[in-house]
């Protein structure tokens, strides 16, 4: 049996289908009907490698559940939203989700997102990086700004790491999406802008270090 994935959704049809898709790929799948059940399942299985949360669930919805998980873990989180609901997507990312997928979705797209998040979660490059008052430790996956710890989501951490490793260079949007999301991204390109906005907010006085080159991409310039 492969890595363990926890999936919470109150729609039985999606629970059955997603579980079937993932188990056929060799993953062990835990299911929950609401956010509270998901948190309880996560407590019983700390070896869980990825959490998939539907937004609209009873007892605890996806946003509340994501916030609870983020209070103690950087575990990758994939949120499932209603198609075209930008408000849910933004709220999910701001709340710590690493990626989102709009319902209905194809099997192949779901598996691509899952593989990318798991691959990034396994990647560990030793050694801290410090640039312009911003420090990130790639082993502990912790970040700080002027010595003050900052809570970043999995995806925000990967974005900051990628930009710092390419400091001073212009990183095209497509390369940033491929480098951080881990596959040829075919979803809504606004997800990158939303993550950048959230990351800038968390960098506080160093937000200007992430420079937008309109129509091209982004660049990281320490001291901005």
Buried (B, 14 or more C-beta within 10 A) or exposed (E): EEBBBBBBBBBEEBBEBBBEBBBEBEBBBBBBBBBBBBBEBBEEEEEBBBBBBBBBBEBBBBBBBBBBBBEEBBBBBBBBBBEEBEEBBBBBBBBBBBBBBBBEBEBEBBBBBBBBBBEBBEEEEEEEBEBBBBBBBBEEBBBBBEEEEBEBBBBBBBBBBBBBBBBEEEBEBEEBBEBBBBEEBEBBEEBBBBBBBBBBEBBEEBBEBBEEEEEEBBBBBBEE
